[in-house]
Amino acid sequence: MNYRISLSRSEKVMRYVGLAVIIVLALMFLMPLYWMITGSFKILSDTMKVPPEWFPSSPTLQNYKTLFTVNPTWRWLFNSVFMSAMVAVGAIITSVMAGYAFGKKVFPGRNILFWLLLMTMMLPNQVLVIPLFIMISDFGWTNSYLGLIMPFIAYPMGVFLVKQFMGSIPNELIEAARIDGAGEIRVFLRVIVPLSKPSIAALGIFAFVYSWNEYLWQLVVVDRPDMLTLPVAISKLAYGMSSINLGLAMAGATVAFIPMLLFFLAFQRFFIKGLTVGSLKG
């Protein structure tokens, strides 16, 4: 049977008001994106007009031509994608192992170590830049992929996510595997990893996005043109001139935004799952 729930007049008004507020907020958040995309099709003089043009009166592809023909933009894009993917893979490996240890193992100082780990999440990134740079310089990893990747494969947020998710894995499954003769490594690979796929997917997404957006470290550790990541390269290209080329900067920002948009659309359901990983324990 179909049941229709009738709403009172005040409830209908509140629903429409809420819908209107959501639409207004959505438009506010989309406005910078719209301004960036339309600005990428404007010549320099049009980007500086007062009052501003809300739609390009003379749209042009010159900014994109300059971006891809004069500069190694494809190399910069590869650097960003490769670096973020490797950080995601490394973060998954280290976080799953550490999260399993904190979530399912009992050892002296476990709680203290876990809280110390959580405290590192409260440190601003700017505090870590100088000691990290000294360490990377001593290893000779400046202007290299190792310098971009290695500082971020230890991902405290990922350890926290996996550790919380471990509460939903019954201990009886682990004990049953051990009774069947499985060793520690086999238990981890055949029981823990398959059951942790939701948290691993969310962890990989968060680590990828986090490393892509880590502008400050990328700016510090690489300065060789062929090793620049896309966000850093675009900022140097657009704002390193005698005059600021806003059209070129917006074209570069649009190109840098597209991979993240495609990534989000492809893994949208995992983003949503990632917000609730570890919130329920069974």
N, C-alpha and C positions, 0 to 999 in steps of 0.2 A: 504493500500500500504506500501511496505517496502522501506525505504530510507537508503542508505548507505552514510555515511559521509566520504569523502576522506580526508586523512591527508597529509599535505605537508611533505617533507623529513625531514625538521628541526623539525617539530612537532613529527614525529615518533622517531627521535633520542632523543628528550627530554623525550618522554614517556619511551623509553628503559633505558635511564639514570636514570630516577626516579625510575623505577622498580628495577634496579640494586642497587640503594642506599637503597631502602626499604629492599631488601633481605640481604644486608650486615648488616644493622642495626638490623634486626631480628636475624641474626646469632650471632651478638655481645651480644644481650640481652639474647639469649638462652644458650650461652656458660657457664655462671655460673650455670645454672640449669643442664646442661649436666655434668659438672664437679662434682656437688654435687651428682647426682644419680650414676654415675660411681664410684665415690670415696667411696660410701657406700658399694660397693662390693669388696673393696680392703682390704688387711691386712695392719697393721700399717706400716710395712717396705715399702710396695709399695706406700703408700700415701706420703712418705717422699723422694721418689726417685728424683734424679736430673741427667739428665732432667726428667721431669714428664712423667708418662705413660698416654697416651690419651685414652687407652682402657685397662681394667683390664686383665693382662696376666694370672692371676690365680684367677678368680672370686670366691667369697665365701659369704655365708650367715651368717657367724659367727657374724658379727656386729648386724644383726637383731635378731639373737638368743639371744645374750647378752642383747639387748635392751628389749626384751619382756619376757625373762625367769628370768632374775636376778632382774629386776626392775618393779615397778607397772605402766608400761607405759599406760595400758588401763585406769587406774584411772586418770592419768595425762591428757589423751586425753578427758575423760569425763569432767574433771574440765574445760578444755578450751572450749569445745563445750557448756556446760551448762552455764558457765559464759558469753560467747559471746551472746548466745541466750537470756538470761535474760536481758542483757544490751540492746539488740536490741528491745525487747518487751517494756522495761521501757522507752527507748528513743522515741519509737513511741508514747506512751501514752502522755508523757510530751510535746514532740515537736508538736504533732497535736493540743493539747489544746492551747499551747502558740502561735503557728503559726496562729491559728484561731483568737485568741484574737488580735494579732498584725495586722493581715490582714483584719479583718472584723469589729472590734470594734473600737469605738472612745472614748478615755478616756484621762484625763490630763496626760501629760508626756509620751505619747505613743512613740513618735519619739525618745525622749531622752533615754528611757529605751531600745528601740530596738538598738540604736547605742552603748549603753553600753554593751549590749549583744554581738554585733559584735566585740567589742574591746576585749572581753575575748578570741575570736578565735585567736587573734594575740599574746597571751601570750604563750611562750614555756612551754611545759609540765614540764620541770625541775623546773620552778619557783613555780609550784603548789604542788610539791611532799611533801615538808616539812609541810606546813599548813594542807594539806589533811591528812598526816600521823598522825599529832597531833590530829586532829579531830576524825579520825577513832580509834585511840588508846583510846581517852576519851570515846568513845562509846563502847569500848571493842570488836571491830569488826576485829581486826587483826587475821590472820590465819583463816578466815571464808569467806564464799561466799558473805556475805553482804559487807565485806571490799573490795572484788574484784568488786562487781557490783554497789553499790550505788553511788560512785563518778562519774559514767559515764552515769547514766540514764538522767541527765540533759545535753543535747547535743546541744550546740549552732548552730552547722552546720545544724542539723535537723530542728531547729526552723526557721532558715533562708530559707531552702528549702521549708518548708510548707508555710511560710508567702508569699514567692514569688509565689507559686502555687495558693494561695487564690485569686490572681488577675485574674485568668482565670475562677473563679466561679461567674456567674452573681448574683448580689445582688437581682435581681427580683425573683430568686428561693427561696431565704431566706425569702423575704417579702411575697411571695405566701404561704409558709409554715406557717408563723405566722398568716396570714389572715385566714387560715384553722383551726387555733386554736392550733397549735403546740407550746409548750413551748421551752425554750432555750435548755434544754437537748435533747429534741426530735429533734429539728432542727439540733443540732450538730450530733446526732447519725444517723438520717435518711436522712439527706441532705449532710452535710459537709463530714462526714467520707466516705460514698460510692463514692462521687465525687472526693475524694482525694486519691483514691487507687493507682494511678501512683506514686504520691509523697511519699506515705506511703511505697510502695514496695522499692523504691530507698533509702529512709531513713533507712529502716530496714537492707538493704544490707550494706550500708555505716557504720552504727553503729556496725554491726556484725564484719566486717573486721577491723574497727578501734579498737575495744576492743580486738580482737584476737592478734593484733600487738602491743598492749600497753605493751611492755616488762618491761619498767622501773618501773611502778607502781606495776606490778605483782611481780617483784623481791623484792620490798621494803616491801609490805604488808603481804606476806606469806613466811614462812621459814620452816613450818612443811612439812615433805616429802609427806604426803598423800594429802596435799592441794596445791601442786605446780601445775602450769599449764605446758603444754607440752613444750613450748619454754624455759621457765625458768628451768625446770627439765633437759632438754637435755643439756643446757649450763652448769649447775652445774655438771651433770654426766660426760660430756666429758672433761671439763676444770678444774674440781676440783681435778684431780689426780696429781700424781707426774710428769707424762709426759702426754702430750696432745695426746689423741686418736682421730685422725682426721677421721678415718673410722667410729668410733662410732658416732662422732659428725655429720658426713654427713648422716648416717643412720637415726639418730634422726631428722635432718632437713628435710629429705625426707618424713618421717612419718608425721611431722608437716605440710609439704607443701601439702600433698595429700588432706586433708579435704578442704583447701582453693581452690584447683584446681577443685574439684568436686562441691563446692559451686558456683564457678564462672561459670562453664559449665552449671549448672542447672539454673542459674539466669542471664545468659549473656545478654539477651534482656533487663532486668531491669537495668543492669549496664549502657547500652547505653541510655536508657530512662532517667536515673538519671542524666546524663550529661546535658540534655536539660530541666529538670523540672524547670518551672518558667521562662524560657528564653523568652517565648511568652505570651502575655496577650491578652485575648479575652473579 
